[in-house]
Amino acid sequence: MTQQPNVLEMTNIMAKFTDYIGKRLPKDVIKKQEELRRQETNPLAIKIYDAMAENQDKADKLSRPSCQDTGVIQYFISVGAGFPLLGELEEILRNATLIATEEGPLRHNAVETFEEKNTGTNTGSNIPWLDWEIIPGGDGVTIDVYMAGGGCTLPGAAKVLMPGEGYEGVAEFVFDIITSRGINACPPLLVGVGVSATAETAAKLSKRALMRPVDSDSPIPNAAKMEKLLTDGLNEVGIGPQGLTGKNSVMGVNIESSARHPSTIGVAISTGCWSHRRGKIKFKADLSYEILSHEGVSL
C-alpha cells in the first residue's frame, strides 16, 4: 500500500464504509420496507417483514453483516478529473476491500474463473469491480459501494430486441425474468432496467439503476411512467417477501437509458434483494466527506 498519509486516510475511510454498509441498509430501503409492511394483509408476509426488521436491528446492535452473503464488492465511481487521488483510487479501493474483508468480517466470495479457486480476500482479477465515470472540471469523487450477492445476481440477464418488439418487448422481458428467476433473489426486489444500444451497455446501465434510491423517478417522463407501470404490474403478480406470496413483489423499478441504434433495442435487468447493501459517499478534494445513503453514521 502506498504510504502517503492522504492515501492511507482515504483507504481507512473506505474500508470502514464498505464494512458498514454490509451491516446497515440505506435509509431509503428501510423506509420502503416499512411502507410495504404497512400495506401487507397476508399474516405470513407480515411475519417475514417483521423478521427482516428484527434481523436488521440485530445486525446493527451486534455489528454483524445483515446477510451471510456479503457478495462481490463493486464500486461505482464518479470522479472529477482534478481529484488529487485519481491515480491512486484503484489501489485505495482494492486495499479497502482487503481490510473490510478481514475486519468486517466479510465472507470470501471472490473465485478466480476457470481456476475455481477462492482467493480468500474478496479481491482477484478485476475484483473489486470498478465502474468509472470521469467528470471534467471536478475535483471531488462520489463512490457507490455495492455488495452483489449470489441470490440477487441470479436474475441478471440481457438481450437485444428486434425494433418491432418496442417497449412492449422491454416490459415482456422484465416480466419473464422476474417471474421466472426473481424468487431466487430474496424479494421484495429492487429491479434495475437498462435500455440502450447493445446488450453490454444496457447491462451496465441496469446495474447503475440499482444505485438510485428505491423511491426515485427517472427524469425522463416516459421512462418514469414505465417505471411505475412495471412496478404496479410486478406487484400484482404477488410474489411477496421471500417469494411466499403477498401484496408486493418489488420495492421499485429503476430505469436507466441511453440513445440506441434505430434497428435494435438492448435491454438488461439487474436486481437487488431485500437486503440491498448499497452505500453512497462523497469526498471533497481535501478528503472531507459526506455519507449520502445512511443516517447517523459513525465510521
C-alpha positions in Angstrom: 0.0 0.0 0.0 1.2 3.5 -0.8 2.3 5.1 2.4 1.2 8.7 1.6 -0.9 10.0 4.5 -3.8 11.0 2.3 -3.9 7.6 0.6 -3.9 5.8 3.9 -6.6 8.2 5.2 -9.0 7.5 2.3 -8.2 3.8 2.4 -9.2 3.6 6.0 -12.4 5.6 5.5 -13.4 3.4 2.5 -12.6 0.2 4.4 -14.8 1.3 7.3 -17.6 2.4 5.0 -17.5 -0.9 2.9 -17.7 -2.8 6.2 -20.5 -0.6 7.4 -22.9 -1.0 4.5 -22.8 -4.8 4.9 -24.4 -4.3 8.3 -26.9 -1.5 7.8 -29.3 -0.9 5.0 -29.6 2.6 3.4 -32.4 4.8 4.7 -34.5 4.6 1.5 -34.6 0.8 1.6 -35.6 0.8 5.3 -38.3 3.3 4.7 -39.7 1.4 1.7 -39.8 -1.9 3.6 -41.7 -0.3 6.5 -44.2 1.0 3.9 -44.6 -2.4 2.3 -45.1 -4.0 5.7 -47.9 -1.5 6.5 -49.6 -2.4 3.2 -49.5 -6.1 3.8 -52.5 -8.2 4.8 -51.1 -11.7 4.5 -50.2 -12.8 8.0 -47.2 -14.9 6.8 -45.8 -11.9 4.8 -46.2 -9.7 7.8 -44.2 -12.1 9.9 -41.5 -12.2 7.3 -41.3 -8.4 7.2 -41.1 -8.3 11.0 -38.3 -10.9 10.8 -36.4 -8.8 8.3 -36.7 -5.8 10.6 -35.5 -7.8 13.6 -32.6 -9.1 11.5 -31.6 -5.5 10.6 -31.8 -4.4 14.3 -29.6 -7.3 15.5 -27.1 -6.7 12.7 -26.8 -3.1 13.8 -26.6 -3.8 17.5 -24.2 -6.8 17.1 -22.2 -5.2 14.3 -22.5 -8.2 12.0 -23.4 -8.5 8.3 -27.2 -8.3 7.7 -26.9 -11.3 5.3 -24.3 -14.0 5.4 -23.6 -13.5 1.7 -21.7 -10.2 1.6 -21.4 -10.5 -2.1 -18.8 -9.5 -4.6 -17.7 -5.9 -3.9 -18.4 -3.4 -6.6 -17.5 0.4 -6.6 -19.3 2.8 -9.0 -17.1 5.9 -9.2 -18.0 9.4 -10.4 -14.7 11.3 -10.1 -13.6 14.8 -11.1 -10.6 14.9 -13.4 -8.9 17.2 -10.9 -9.4 14.9 -7.8 -5.9 14.7 -6.3 -6.0 10.9 -5.7 -7.5 9.9 -9.1 -4.4 7.9 -9.9 -4.5 6.1 -6.6 -8.2 5.3 -6.4 -7.8 1.7 -7.8 -5.2 0.9 -5.1 -7.2 2.6 -2.4 -10.4 0.6 -3.1 -8.6 -2.7 -3.5 -6.9 -2.2 -0.2 -10.1 -1.0 1.4 -11.7 -4.3 0.3 -8.9 -6.3 1.8 -9.2 -4.5 5.2 -13.0 -4.7 5.2 -12.9 -8.4 4.5 -10.7 -9.0 7.5 -12.2 -6.6 9.9 -15.9 -6.9 9.0 -15.5 -9.8 8.5 -16.9 -10.3 5.0 -17.5 -13.7 3.5 -14.9 -14.8 1.0 -16.7 -14.6 -2.4 -14.0 -13.9 -5.0 -13.4 -17.1 -7.0 -11.0 -17.0 -9.9 -12.8 -18.0 -13.0 -11.5 -21.2 -14.7 -9.1 -21.9 -11.8 -12.1 -22.4 -9.4 -10.0 -21.1 -6.5 -11.3 -18.8 -3.8 -8.8 -16.0 -3.2 -9.8 -15.7 0.4 -9.6 -11.9 0.2 -12.6 -10.7 -1.9 -10.0 -9.5 -4.4 -8.9 -11.1 -7.6 -8.9 -10.5 -11.3 -10.8 -7.2 -11.8 -12.3 -7.6 -8.4 -13.4 -5.4 -6.6 -15.1 -4.3 -9.8 -14.6 -0.6 -10.6 -17.0 1.3 -12.8 -15.7 4.7 -13.8 -17.2 8.0 -14.8 -14.8 10.9 -15.2 -16.3 14.4 -14.6 -14.4 17.2 -16.5 -13.5 20.1 -14.3 -14.5 18.5 -11.0 -12.1 17.9 -8.1 -14.2 15.6 -5.8 -15.4 12.0 -6.0 -18.7 10.2 -5.3 -18.4 6.4 -4.7 -21.3 4.0 -4.6 -20.4 0.8 -2.8 -22.4 -2.3 -3.6 -22.4 -5.9 -2.4 -23.5 -8.1 -5.3 -24.8 -11.2 -3.6 -25.3 -14.5 -5.4 -29.0 -14.6 -5.0 -29.7 -11.1 -6.2 -27.3 -11.6 -9.1 -29.1 -14.8 -10.4 -31.9 -13.0 -12.3 -29.4 -10.8 -14.2 -30.0 -11.1 -18.0 -29.5 -9.1 -21.1 -30.6 -9.4 -24.7 -31.1 -7.3 -27.9 -34.7 -7.0 -29.1 -35.8 -6.5 -32.7 -37.1 -2.9 -33.1 -40.6 -4.1 -33.8 -40.8 -5.5 -30.3 -40.7 -2.0 -29.0 -41.2 -1.0 -25.4 -43.8 -3.8 -25.0 -40.9 -6.2 -25.7 -38.9 -4.5 -22.9 -41.8 -4.9 -20.5 -42.3 -8.6 -21.5 -38.6 -9.3 -20.9 -38.8 -7.7 -17.4 -41.8 -9.8 -16.5 -40.3 -13.0 -17.9 -37.1 -12.7 -15.9 -38.7 -11.6 -12.6 -41.5 -14.1 -12.6 -39.1 -17.0 -13.5 -36.0 -16.1 -11.5 -36.9 -13.3 -9.1 -37.9 -15.7 -6.3 -34.2 -16.8 -6.1 -33.2 -13.2 -5.4 -34.9 -12.8 -2.0 -37.8 -10.4 -2.7 -39.1 -7.8 -2.4 -36.6 -6.7 -5.1 -35.3 -3.5 -6.5 -35.3 -4.0 -10.2 -32.8 -2.1 -12.3 -33.5 -2.0 -16.1 -31.1 -0.7 -18.7 -32.4 0.2 -22.2 -29.6 1.0 -24.6 -27.8 0.4 -27.8 -26.3 -3.0 -27.1 -26.5 -5.8 -24.5 -23.4 -4.8 -22.7 -24.3 -1.1 -22.4 -27.8 -2.0 -21.2 -26.3 -4.3 -18.6 -24.0 -1.5 -17.2 -27.0 0.9 -17.1 -29.2 -1.7 -15.3 -26.6 -2.1 -12.5 -26.2 1.7 -12.2 -30.0 1.9 -11.9 -29.7 -0.1 -8.6 -27.5 2.7 -7.2 -30.5 5.1 -7.3 -32.8 5.3 -4.3 -35.8 3.0 -4.4 -38.2 5.9 -4.3 -36.6 7.9 -7.1 -38.1 8.6 -10.5 -36.4 8.8 -13.9 -36.0 12.4 -15.1 -37.3 11.2 -18.5 -41.2 11.4 -18.3 -41.9 8.3 -20.4 -39.3 6.3 -18.5 -40.8 7.4 -15.2 -44.2 6.3 -16.5 -42.8 2.9 -17.5 -41.1 2.5 -14.1 -44.5 3.0 -12.4 -46.3 0.7 -14.8 -43.7 -2.1 -14.3 -43.7 -1.6 -10.5 -47.5 -1.8 -10.3 -47.6 -4.8 -12.7 -45.0 -6.8 -10.9 -46.6 -6.2 -7.6 -49.9 -7.5 -8.9 -48.1 -10.8 -9.5 -48.0 -11.1 -5.7 -44.6 -12.9 -5.3 -44.4 -11.4 -1.8 -41.5 -11.3 0.7 -39.1 -14.3 0.2 -41.4 -15.5 -2.6 -44.1 -16.7 -0.1 -46.9 -14.6 -1.6 -48.0 -11.1 -0.5 -49.2 -7.8 -1.9 -45.9 -6.7 -3.3 -43.1 -8.3 -5.4 -40.7 -5.4 -5.7 -39.6 -2.3 -3.8 -39.5 -0.5 -7.1 -38.2 -0.5 -10.7 -35.5 2.0 -11.8 -34.8 2.5 -15.5 -31.6 4.0 -16.9 -31.2 4.5 -20.7 -29.1 5.9 -23.5 -29.6 6.6 -27.1 -29.6 3.4 -29.3 -29.3 2.2 -32.8 -32.7 2.5 -34.7 -32.6 -1.2 -35.6 -32.1 -2.6 -32.1 -33.2 -2.3 -28.5 -30.7 -3.5 -26.0 -32.3 -4.4 -22.7 -30.9 -5.8 -19.4 -32.0 -6.5 -15.9 -30.2 -6.4 -12.6 -31.8 -7.0 -9.2 -31.2 -6.0 -5.6 -32.6 -8.2 -2.9 -34.5 -7.1 0.2 -31.1 -6.7 2.0 -29.9 -4.2 -0.6 -26.4 -3.4 0.6 -25.6 -0.2 -1.1 -23.9 3.0 0.1 -23.0 6.4 -1.3 -20.2 8.5 0.0 -18.9 11.9 -1.4 -15.4 13.2 -0.9 -14.1 16.7 -1.5 -10.5 17.3 -2.7 -9.3 17.7 1.0 -10.9 14.2 1.8 -13.6 15.7 4.0 -16.6 13.5 3.2 -20.4 13.2 3.4 -22.4 10.0 3.6 -25.5 10.3 1.5 -27.2 7.0 1.8 -27.3 6.4 5.6 -28.2 8.5 8.6 -26.3 8.7 11.9 -23.1 7.0 10.6 -20.0 7.0 12.7 -17.0 5.5 10.9 
